[in-house]
Amino acid sequence: WSSAHGFDVDGLTIEVVFSEGLDKKVYSVNGSVLDYANLPVDYKPEIVPCDDVIYKVEVKNGADRTQDLNFAVLRDELPTIFGTSAIVYKESISDANATKKDAVDGSIILDENVTLKPGNSKTYFVKVTVSDTAGPGTYTNTAIVMKNASDEKPYMIDDADVIIPQTYTVSYSYNNTVPGAPALPDSVT
């Protein structure tokens, strides 16, 4: 997987780079796409209960590779604040590309058969909703690619990428026009 190894030969440093890889980040919150080019390097979006979050996960087979990546397994270990299912989109976010996936042992399998020629990549989007009971904290989503289902040394990205602040405001607006009916929120922000 992605790594670099260096060694010296008579004063000459040689570096060999293996560039299969995996990239994962929050793509959008409540439909607003994050513009990472204009955000701090260590930016983590603040989210609140009931927010919709879409992660972008990309698996790559480096252009310098001489072999295809065959039958790799790509999975996503979502924090418990996102529940036990997700909507997974392959390549682009559209209803035609959407599949509801349930967690198995805490993981969502994004693809069980990732096959890539050298220099190619595949992108997946994972849409989840923050539980209405989620508490404050920093949460980690772990994307994992394995050479096969029994790979004992998978490559993973497991950095913290969303924050629920210590305090947040939830406001309700009521517009009940039915006499005698209980007041129900018309909208929640």
N, C-alpha and C positions, 0 to 999 in steps of 0.2 A: 504494500500500500504506500501512500505518500511518505517518503522519507529520503534523507540525503546521507551519504556516507562518504567520508573523506580519508585520504591517506597520503603520505609523503613518499616520494621516490627521488632520492638524491637531490633534495632541495626543491623539487617540483611537487606542488600540491594538486592532487587529482580528486575531483568530486564526482561521484556517481549519484544521479538523482533518479529515483523511481517515482513516477508521477501518476500512479492511479490515485484517485482521491475522492473526497466526499466533502460537500459544503452544505451547511444548514444555517438558516437564519429566519427570523420573523419577517415575513413578506408584507403582511398588512394587519391592521387592527380596525375592526368595524368598517372594513371596506377602504380605509385610507392606506394606500401603498406607502411604505417607508422609503425615503430617499436617502440611502446610506452615504451617498457622495457628499451630502450636506449635513451629516450627523457626526458626533464624536465617534472615534474608533470603538470605544467600549460602551456605546449606547445600548440601553435596554429599555424597551417601551414599558410604560406604566399601564397596567390593565386593571379592570375592576370586574366584580362578578357580572356575569351575563354578556361580557364582551365576546365578540367573534374574533378569533386569531387564526391567521393562515401562515403556516410555515412553508418555506421553500427548501426542498432537499434536492441536491444534485449529486449524482454519482458519475465519475469520469474515468475513462481509460486514457492515460496520457499519450500524447502524440509520439513520444519517443519509445513507446512500447512496441514490441515485435509480435505480441500475441494478443488474440482477442480475449476479452473478459467474458467468460461463459458461465451461465447458470448461477450467478451470484445472487445472494438473498439480501434485500434491503428492508430494514425494519426501523421503527421509531418507537422509543420508549417515552411516552408522554407523561408529564407530571399528573398526579391524581386529581388535580384541580380541573382537568379537562374531561373527567369521566372515563368511560370505557369504550367509546366509539369515536370515529372520525369520518369525515368525507375526504376521500383521496382522489386527486385529479392527476392524470398523467399528461405531461407536457404543457397543458394550458388549463386555465380555469374556465370550464364551461360545463353545462349540464350533460353534454354528450360524453365528457371525459370523467364524470363523477361516479364513484363507487363508495357505498357505505361499508366501512370496515370496523369490525369489533376487535377489541383487544383480546389477546390470548396470552395469559401469564404476564400481563402488563405491557405487552408490545402489540403494535399495529404492524402487520406485514404489508409493506408498500408494494413489494414485487418479489416473487419467488424465483424469477428467472431473468435476471438482468444480464443481457448479452450485448457487449459493445465492441466494436472494432477500435483499433488504436486511434486516438484523436477524437473520439466521440464521447457524448455524454447523454444522460437522460435526466429530466427534471420532473419532480413530483411536488404537488402542493397538498398540504394536509390542513384541513379546516376543522377547528375545534371550538367549543364554547366554554368559557370559564364558568364553573359551577357557581350557583347563586349563594353557596355557603363557603366559598373559598376565602381563606383568611390572608392577612398581610404576610409578605415574605418574598423571597427571590426564588424562582422556580427554574428547574433545568429540564430541557428536552434533550434526549440523547438519540442521535441518528447513528445507525450501525449498518455497515456493509460487511457481509461475510462471503468468503470465496465459495462456500457451500453451507448447507444447513448445520453441519457439525464442526465448522471452523472453530478451533480453540483459540485463535488469535485474531479476532475481528478488528477492523479499523473503525473507530468511533469518534464522534464529536459530542462532547457532553458538557458544554459550557452553559452557565446560567444565562438565560436570554429574555426573561420577562420578570417584571416586578409588580406586586400588588402593594401600593403604598400603605403605610401604617394607618392613615386615615383617608377616607374618600367620601364623596357626597353622592347620594342617590336621591334624585328628586322625582316626584310623581306629579302628573297633571291629571285632574279629574274633569270629566265632561259628561256627567250623568244626567240624561234628560228623561229617564223613565221614573215616574213618581212611585215611591215605595220600594224601589229596587235598591239593593246595597250599592254603595259607592265603590266602583272598581276603577283602577287606574286606566286612563285613556292612553297615556304614554309614560315611558320610564326613560330617564336620561341619566 
